[in-house]
Amino acid sequence: MKKIILFSNTCWSLYNFRVNLIQKLIKKNFKVYILSNRDQTSKKLTKLGCIFYEISIDRRGVDFFNEISCLLKIYRKIKKISPDYLFNFTIKPIIYGSLVSRILKIKTLNTLDGLGATFEVNFLKRCIISYLIKLSQKKVNLFYFVNSSDLNFFIEKSYINKKKTKLINGTGIDLKFFKYKENKFSKKIKFLLISRLLYSKGVMNYLKSAEEITKKYKNKSSFFIAGIIDKSVSDQIPINILENEAKKSKTKIYYNVQNIKKLINYSNCVVLPTNYNEGFPRSLLESAAIGRPLITTNVPGCLRIAKNNINAFVYKMSKNDQLTKNIMKFILLKKNKKIYMSIKSNNIAKRFNVSKIIENYIKFLDDK
């Protein structure tokens, strides 16, 4: 039985975004190891049949000695498992996992969903990160990107040979689970934001727009947030600030939602006013699959699913005032146009069927 390691920052991301891939690997008789931080989904992965190895990796950590210690622990655990294949997800596992696989000569596939705030550090740290990426990717067999801007950035910086790269359609979406649900419109249009509760995700912009619109269209709109608390990020919005702002528009905040599909079904339009370097926002993909129109910014990752004036209203991320205008625009839109956008969202999402994404990974494993 061949062994494969899936290495990521969190078990949560592997379980929520890669569960179909994991199930396929187990079905193909692979012994699947998970290398990640322990969280509430670690047990769910072991119940699927995975073997879990805990590694404490601080995705924002920059302390030299802590990082060297972390790298050595990763090396020892990967060497102990002695896998045939290594799949690395997210930037730090991509760097550290690839460094180890280069030494141990393990066939390696990396997948980058998005760089996020990786390079939003001082000059020295940026240089170190840049050097480590370049060093670690020398012997990588293949590198999947989910948006062209990250792919082009890696090639321009000579981090990786273009021949070893491929653009894929994100993590994919299970269309049997996130299936189309008729968008039912009442007097009040229900807007939903699904996001980590960060300033860079535009959460405060959303609440300010909600306040403005509630004053003007009190009986025509209601606002909701499905928020994920991420204490590891300095950009996190303090809960008291968030809730005080939410009271002004009576915006309901749901924290750490387990059943996001239920909230998307209930909504009429999903909003992501991000200024963040999104790889490919899962919230937009899931919402589109269910058949919900989108309002978002022109970040490359968002543009893969949000097509302006087709299934979405897209505005420049530097122009925060455009969010209010676009929400108002959707409220005043004729019902048949709203339904048209809903259907188009679902049609666009079909391009990202998870079974097609998984084929890329299986092909990599099958290639000799």
C-alpha positions in Angstrom: 0.0 0.0 0.0 1.5 3.3 -1.1 1.7 6.2 1.4 0.8 9.8 0.9 1.0 12.8 3.2 -1.3 15.8 3.0 0.4 18.7 4.7 -1.5 21.9 5.5 -1.8 24.6 8.1 -5.1 23.3 9.4 -7.1 20.1 9.5 -10.2 22.3 9.1 -9.1 23.4 5.5 -8.3 19.8 4.5 -11.6 18.4 5.8 -13.8 21.2 4.4 -12.0 21.7 1.1 -10.2 18.4 0.3 -12.5 15.8 1.8 -13.5 14.5 -1.7 -9.9 14.2 -2.7 -9.1 12.3 0.6 -12.0 9.9 0.1 -10.8 9.3 -3.5 -7.3 8.5 -2.3 -8.5 6.1 0.3 -10.8 4.4 -2.3 -7.7 4.0 -4.5 -6.1 2.1 -1.6 -3.6 4.8 -0.5 -2.6 5.0 3.1 -3.3 8.7 3.8 -1.4 10.6 6.5 -2.4 14.1 7.6 0.3 16.5 8.8 -1.2 19.6 10.4 -2.2 21.5 13.5 -4.8 19.8 15.7 -8.3 21.3 15.6 -11.9 20.3 15.9 -11.8 18.5 12.5 -8.8 16.3 13.3 -11.0 13.5 14.6 -13.3 13.7 11.5 -10.2 13.0 9.3 -9.2 10.0 11.3 -12.8 8.7 11.1 -12.5 8.9 7.3 -9.5 6.5 7.6 -6.6 9.0 7.7 -3.6 8.7 10.1 -3.1 12.1 11.9 0.3 13.4 12.8 0.2 16.7 14.8 2.6 19.4 13.9 2.4 22.9 15.5 3.0 25.2 12.6 2.4 28.9 13.1 1.4 30.2 9.7 2.3 33.8 10.7 5.4 32.9 12.8 8.6 34.6 11.9 10.8 33.9 14.9 14.0 32.3 13.5 14.6 29.7 16.2 11.0 28.6 16.4 10.8 28.2 12.7 14.0 26.1 12.6 12.7 23.9 15.4 9.4 23.6 13.5 11.2 22.6 10.2 13.3 19.9 12.1 10.1 18.4 13.6 8.5 18.3 10.1 11.6 16.6 8.7 11.6 14.0 11.4 7.9 13.2 11.0 8.0 13.0 7.2 11.1 10.8 7.4 9.4 8.5 9.9 6.4 8.1 7.7 8.6 7.7 4.6 5.8 8.5 2.1 5.8 7.8 -1.6 4.1 11.1 -2.3 3.7 14.5 -0.5 0.9 17.0 -1.2 1.5 20.4 0.3 -1.2 23.0 0.7 -0.8 26.7 1.8 2.4 28.7 1.6 4.3 27.6 4.8 3.8 23.9 4.3 4.6 24.4 0.6 8.0 25.9 1.6 8.8 23.5 4.5 7.4 20.4 3.0 9.2 21.0 -0.2 12.5 21.6 1.6 12.1 18.2 3.3 11.0 16.4 0.2 14.1 17.8 -1.7 16.4 16.2 0.9 14.4 12.9 1.2 13.7 12.7 -2.6 9.9 12.4 -2.3 7.6 13.0 -5.3 5.9 16.3 -4.4 2.9 18.2 -5.6 2.2 21.7 -4.2 -1.1 23.6 -4.4 -1.4 27.3 -3.7 -4.9 28.6 -3.1 -3.6 32.2 -2.7 -0.6 34.1 -1.3 -2.8 36.2 1.0 -0.6 38.4 3.2 2.6 36.4 2.7 4.6 39.3 1.4 3.0 42.0 3.6 6.1 42.1 5.9 9.2 44.2 6.1 12.0 44.1 3.5 14.3 41.7 5.3 11.5 39.2 6.0 10.3 39.5 2.4 13.8 38.7 1.1 14.0 35.6 3.4 10.6 34.3 2.3 11.6 34.9 -1.3 14.8 33.0 -0.9 13.1 30.1 0.9 10.5 29.8 -1.8 13.1 29.7 -4.6 15.3 27.2 -2.7 12.4 24.9 -1.8 10.8 24.6 -5.2 13.9 23.5 -7.2 13.0 19.8 -7.1 9.2 20.0 -6.8 7.6 17.8 -9.4 4.4 19.9 -10.0 2.8 23.0 -8.7 -0.9 23.8 -9.0 -2.1 27.4 -8.8 -5.8 28.5 -8.6 -5.3 32.0 -10.0 -3.1 33.3 -12.8 -1.8 36.2 -10.9 0.0 34.0 -8.3 1.2 31.7 -11.1 2.6 34.6 -13.1 4.2 36.0 -9.9 6.1 32.8 -9.2 7.3 32.5 -12.8 8.4 36.2 -13.0 10.4 35.8 -9.7 11.9 32.5 -11.1 10.6 30.6 -8.1 9.6 27.7 -10.3 10.0 26.5 -13.9 6.9 27.3 -15.9 6.9 23.7 -17.2 6.2 22.5 -13.7 3.1 24.6 -13.2 -0.6 24.2 -14.0 -3.6 26.5 -13.4 -6.5 24.5 -11.9 -10.1 25.5 -10.9 -9.5 25.8 -7.1 -10.4 23.1 -4.7 -13.5 22.4 -6.7 -17.1 22.2 -5.6 -19.3 19.2 -4.8 -22.3 20.1 -6.9 -24.3 17.3 -5.4 -24.0 18.9 -2.0 -24.0 22.6 -3.0 -26.8 22.2 -5.4 -29.0 24.9 -7.0 -31.7 26.2 -4.7 -34.4 28.5 -6.1 -33.7 32.1 -5.1 -36.9 33.3 -3.5 -37.3 37.1 -3.2 -39.6 38.8 -0.6 -40.0 42.5 0.2 -36.6 42.4 2.0 -33.5 41.4 0.1 -31.3 39.4 2.3 -27.5 40.0 2.0 -24.9 37.7 3.4 -21.2 38.1 4.0 -19.1 34.9 4.6 -15.6 35.7 5.8 -12.9 35.7 8.4 -13.6 38.7 10.6 -10.7 40.8 9.2 -10.4 44.5 8.2 -8.8 43.4 4.9 -11.8 41.3 4.0 -14.0 44.5 4.0 -16.2 43.4 6.9 -16.3 47.0 8.3 -17.1 48.4 4.8 -20.0 45.9 4.6 -21.3 47.1 8.0 -21.0 50.8 7.0 -22.9 50.1 3.8 -25.5 48.1 5.7 -26.0 51.1 8.0 -26.4 53.6 5.0 -28.8 51.3 3.1 -30.9 50.4 6.2 -31.6 54.1 6.7 -32.6 54.6 3.1 -34.3 51.2 2.4 -35.3 50.1 5.9 -38.0 47.7 4.7 -36.2 46.5 1.6 -33.0 45.0 3.0 -31.6 42.9 5.8 -27.9 42.0 6.4 -26.2 38.9 7.8 -22.6 37.9 8.5 -21.2 34.3 8.8 -18.0 35.2 10.5 -14.9 33.1 11.3 -12.8 34.3 14.2 -9.1 34.1 13.4 -7.0 35.2 16.4 -3.7 34.4 14.7 -4.0 37.4 12.5 -3.3 41.0 13.6 -5.8 42.2 11.1 -8.6 40.7 13.2 -11.5 43.0 14.1 -12.1 43.2 17.9 -15.6 41.7 18.6 -16.8 44.7 20.6 -16.1 47.0 17.6 -17.7 44.6 15.2 -20.9 44.2 17.3 -21.2 47.9 18.0 -21.1 48.6 14.3 -23.5 45.7 13.5 -26.1 47.2 15.9 -26.5 50.3 13.8 -28.0 48.3 10.9 -29.3 45.4 13.0 -26.9 43.1 11.1 -27.0 39.6 12.6 -23.6 37.9 13.0 -23.3 34.1 13.2 -19.9 33.0 14.5 -18.0 29.9 13.3 -21.0 28.5 11.4 -21.0 24.8 10.9 -23.8 24.6 8.2 -23.0 27.4 5.8 -25.2 25.9 3.1 -28.3 26.7 5.2 -27.4 30.4 5.4 -26.6 30.6 1.7 -30.0 29.0 0.9 -31.7 31.6 3.1 -29.9 34.6 1.4 -30.6 36.4 -1.8 -27.2 37.8 -2.6 -23.7 37.1 -1.2 -21.2 39.9 -0.7 -17.4 39.8 -0.3 -15.9 43.4 -0.3 -12.4 42.1 0.1 -9.1 44.0 -0.3 -7.2 40.8 0.5 -5.1 38.9 -2.0 -7.7 36.1 -2.5 -6.7 32.9 -4.2 -10.2 31.7 -5.0 -12.8 32.5 -2.3 -14.6 29.4 -1.3 -17.6 31.4 -0.1 -18.2 32.8 -3.5 -17.9 29.5 -5.2 -20.3 27.8 -2.8 -22.8 30.6 -3.1 -22.6 30.6 -6.9 -23.2 26.9 -7.0 -26.3 27.3 -4.9 -27.4 30.0 -7.3 -26.8 33.3 -5.5 -25.7 36.5 -7.3 -22.5 38.0 -6.0 -21.2 41.5 -5.1 -17.4 41.6 -4.8 -14.2 43.4 -5.7 -11.9 43.0 -8.7 -9.4 40.8 -6.9 -8.1 38.2 -9.4 -9.3 35.3 -7.3 -12.8 36.7 -7.1 -13.0 37.4 -10.8 -12.7 33.6 -11.5 -16.3 33.1 -10.3 -17.8 36.7 -10.3 -18.5 38.0 -13.8 -19.6 41.6 -13.8 -23.2 42.2 -14.9 -23.7 38.5 -15.6 -23.8 36.8 -12.2 -22.2 39.6 -10.2 -21.6 43.3 -9.6 -17.8 43.8 -9.4 -16.1 47.1 -8.4 -12.5 48.3 -7.9 -11.3 47.2 -4.5 -9.8 50.7 -3.9 -13.2 52.3 -4.2 -15.0 51.3 -1.0 -17.9 53.7 -1.7 -18.9 51.6 -4.7 -20.0 48.8 -2.3 -23.1 50.8 -1.2 -23.9 51.7 -4.7 -23.8 48.1 -5.9 -25.9 46.8 -3.0 -28.5 49.5 -3.8 -28.3 48.6 -7.5 -29.1 45.0 -6.6 -32.1 46.0 -4.4 -33.6 48.1 -7.2 -33.0 45.4 -9.9 -36.0 43.9 -11.4 -36.9 40.4 -10.2 -36.4 38.7 -13.5 -32.9 40.1 -13.7 -32.1 38.9 -10.2 -33.3 35.4 -11.2 -31.2 35.6 -14.4 -28.1 36.4 -12.3 -28.9 33.5 -9.9 -29.1 31.0 -12.8 -25.9 32.3 -14.3 -24.1 31.9 -11.0 -25.0 28.2 -10.9 -24.0 27.8 -14.6 -20.5 29.3 -14.0 -20.0 27.2 -10.8 -20.5 24.0 -12.9 -17.1 24.7 -14.5 -15.5 24.0 -11.1 -16.9 20.5 -10.4 -14.8 18.8 -7.8 -14.6 15.5 -9.7 -12.7 17.3 -12.5 -10.3 18.9 -10.0 -9.5 15.6 -8.4 -8.7 14.1 -11.8 -5.6 16.4 -11.8 -4.3 14.9 -8.6 -5.0 11.3 -9.6 -3.2 11.9 -12.9 -0.2 13.1 -11.0 -0.1 9.9 -8.9 -0.6 7.7 -12.0 2.2 9.3 -14.0 5.4 7.4 -13.8 
